[in-house]
């Protein structure tokens, strides 16, 4: 990994976030703008980006070789989740916070932050591994994660898998990913006059994602960021234990360097932004979830250069 190039990419990411914050400060954007941007990113930019990039970069043979690697992030996240459940009980965390704690230390924001960060650092070559991690991540969040977050709220024993769970799993990014995989496996070629517009629409993904995060960061109420023992444990689990476990799994199974780097970076991404919404709907501590999401987002910006330095030394 080119350390100088990686640091320049990080600077570019921070600069785009800064533009989002500045535009919010001068009222060009508002907090309501995030709803519009998130719809554009999730429903247009991400699907078209993955379709145009995957179709022009990967073959059927590549794909069949990469897909089994989904077991690595899946295993890492399940282990971290179980550790989170045990630790939350050991420190006697209130029941309405335990599922939030376990979800945060194991499941990451792989699209809004993880995808553009990896693309900025490693280019389109990182895409299959980003989306392999995404498959495991979204599956676990909308099943195990949501179940844990809601447990102890309005529903003492929420159902693990419901029609609503299936609806939330079937997102446009997942549809776009599966459609791309299907076309690659069938050997279908998309005409240039279709591919070029898809590539143009997909190219807005990274800048829009960074503007989105900038707006979110500008709206942070720092008075709410009070640290307790559980917050410190979340930081330790999220930014030390999770990447180390991912590193050990990838090393044990002789995973290529790029795959290892992408998986480790994805494992150290912040909590899912929707965590507080799920907590509020389930009657658990949504304010705690909002603080945890904010804290891990800020911590990621500080931690990412450190992780890249470590990865560079291991290359």
N, C-alpha and C positions, 0 to 999 in steps of 0.2 A: 504494500500500500504506500502511495506517495504521500508522506506526512504533510508536506507543504501544500500540495494540491488539496488534500482533505481539509486542512485548516482554512484554505481559501474558500472552499465550498461551504464550510460552517459559517464563515464571515458573510458569504452571500445569503445564506439562510437567515441569519440574524438581521442583516440589512433589510431583507424583504419584510420580516416581522416588524422591524422598526418603522418601515413605511406605513404598514397597517396601523401601528400605534399613532403615528403622526397624523395620518388621515382621519383617525378617530378623534384626535385632539382638536383638529381644526373643523370638526363636525362634517367632514365629507362622508364619513361612515358613522353609523350609530350601532349600538348593541343589537338592534333589530336587523342590521345588515347581515349578521351571522346566519340568520335563518335562510335568507336568500342565497348567500354564498355556499352554505352547506348543501343546499338542494342542487346547485349548479355543479359543485365538486363531485358529490356522490352519484348523481343521476346522469351527468353528461361527461365531465372531464375524466373521472377515473375509468369508467367503462370504455370510452373511446381511446384513452391512452393505453390501457392494457391490450385492447384489441389490435390497435395499430402497431404497438411495440412487439407484442408476442408473436404476431403473425409474420412480421418481417425479420425476426431474430431466431426463432426456434423451430425445430423440426419434430416430427413424430418420435424419432428415436431419443432426442434430448428430453422430451416431455416424459416419456415412459421411464427414463432413467431418473428424473428428478422427483416425480410424484411420491415414491415410497419414503422420501425424506420427511414427509409430513409427520411421521411417528416421532421425530426428534423434538420439535416444538410442542407437540401434543404431550409427550411424556414430561418434558420440563415444566409445562404449565400445570399439569395435574399434580406433580410432586410439590410445586410451590404453593398450590392451592391448599393441599392437605397440611403442609407445614403452617400455612397461614391460619387454618382452622385450629390447629393444636396450640400455636402461639397465642392466638386471641383468647383461648380458654385459660391458658396458663397465666396470662397477665390480667385475667378477670375483666376483660373488655365487656362493656354492656352488650347484651344480646342483640340490640338493634344496630350495633356497629360491627359485629363479628363477620358477617357476610361481606360487608363493604371492605373490611380489612383484607380478608382472604382473596377477594376478587382483585383488589388493587395490586397485591404483591405478585400476582400470577398472570393477569391478563392485561394486554397493552393496547394503546391507541395505534394500531398498525396502519391505518389509512391516512387520517388527517396529518399525522406527524411522521410516522414510520415510513410510509411510502415515499413522500417527497424528500425526506432526509436521505434515504438509501439511494434514490435516483440521483440526487445531487452529488453524493459521495462516490458511487460506483457506476452510475450510468444504467442503461437499459439491461446490461448483463445481470443486474441484481433482481430483475423483475420476477422470474420464476420462483425465486426463494422468498421474496417478499410476499408473494401471493400464496405460496405453500404455507408460510407462517400464518397468513391471514385466514386460510381455511380452518386451521386448528383453532385460531384465536376466536373467530366469530362463532364457531360451533360451541366452544366451551363457555363463552360469555352468555349466549342466549339460552343455555341449558343450566349448567352447573353454577355459573356466575349469578344469573338472575334468581335462580332458586335460593342461593345463599343470601343474596342481598335482601330478598323479601321475607326470608325466614325470621320470625320473631316480631313481625309487623302485624298488619291486619289479619294476615293468614298465618297461623302458627305452623301449619304444615302445607305450604304451597305445592302445587303439582309441578313435577320436574319437567314435563314436556306437555305443552298445550297447543291448541290451534294458533294462539297468539305467538307462541315461540316459533312455530313454523313460518308464520307470516314475517316475523322480524328477521329470520334467517335468510329469507328469499329477497335479499336486497339487490339493487341494480349492479353494484360492484361484483357481487357473487354471480349474478346472471351473466354479466360481461365476461367474467373469468371462465365460467363453465362453457359459454358459447365459443370463446377463443380456443379453449382446450379441444372442444369438439371439432372445430374447423381444422385445427392442426392435426388431430388424430386422423381425420378423414382425408387430409391432403388437399383441402379446398384452398384455392388462391383467390384473394379479393382483388378485383380490378383496380388499376392505379387511380382512375377517376373517382373511386369510392375511398380508397385508402388515403389519398392526399387530404381530403376534408376531415377524415377521422383523425389523422395525425395533427392537423391544425387545431382541432377542438381539444385533443388530448394534451397539447402543449401548454394549455392554460392551467393544468392541474397544480403544478408546483407553486407558481406565483400566487394563485388564488388561495391555496392551502395556507401559505405563509401569511397572506393578508388576513385570512380568517383567524389564525392564531394571534396575530398582532392585535386585532380588535378584542379578542378574549383577554389577552394580557393587560390591555389598557383598562379594562373594566374590573380588574381585580381589586377587591377591598382588602388591603394589607392588614387592616385591624383584625380581620377574621383569622389570620394565619397564626394561631396560637399553637405552640408545640407542646406535646405531651409524650409520654413514653411510647405510645402506639405509633405516633408520627415518626419518631426516630427509628423504630423497628421497621416501618414501611420503607423508609429510605434505605436501610441496610439490606432488607430483603430484595427490594426492587433494583438497586444499583450495585449490589455486591453478590448476594447469593444467587439470584436468577441468572445473571450473565456467566457466573462461574459454573453453575450447573449446566448451562447451555454449552459452555466451552468444553466441559468434561465429556458430555454426551457426543459432541461433534468430534472430539479427539479420539474417543473410544471407538467410534464407528468410522474413523478415517475419512471424515467429511472434507471436501475441498475447501481451500482457504476462503474463497468468496462466499460460499454458503455459510461457513462458520462466522464470518464477519457480519453478514446480514442478519443471521439468527441472533447473534449476541446483541447487536444494536436494537433489533426489534424487541428483545426481551427487556431492554432497559428504557423503553418508551413509557410515557406517563399513563395514568389511569384513563379508561374510556370516558369521554366527555359526557356520555349519557348516564353515567352511574348515579348521579344525584337525582335525575328524573325517575329512574327505576326505584330508587330508595323512597322517594316521596310518594310514588304511586302505591308502593307496598306498605307504607306506614312505618318505615324505619327512619334512621337518622339522616335525612337528606342534607342537612347543614354540614354534618361531619363529612359526608361524601363530597360535597362541593369544595370544602377546604382541602381534602385529600387530593382531589383532582387538580386543584390550583397549585398545591405544593409540589406535586410530582411533575407538573408541566414546567414550573420554574426550575426545579432541580435538574430536569433533563437538559436544559440549556447550559447549565453549569457543568454537568457531568459528561456530556457528549465529547467535548475536546479531550477530557481525561481518558475516556474509553478509547478514543481514536489513537491517542498516544500509546496506550497499552497495546492495542491491536497492531500498530506499526512496529513496535518492538518485538512482537511475536511473529511477524511475517518473515 
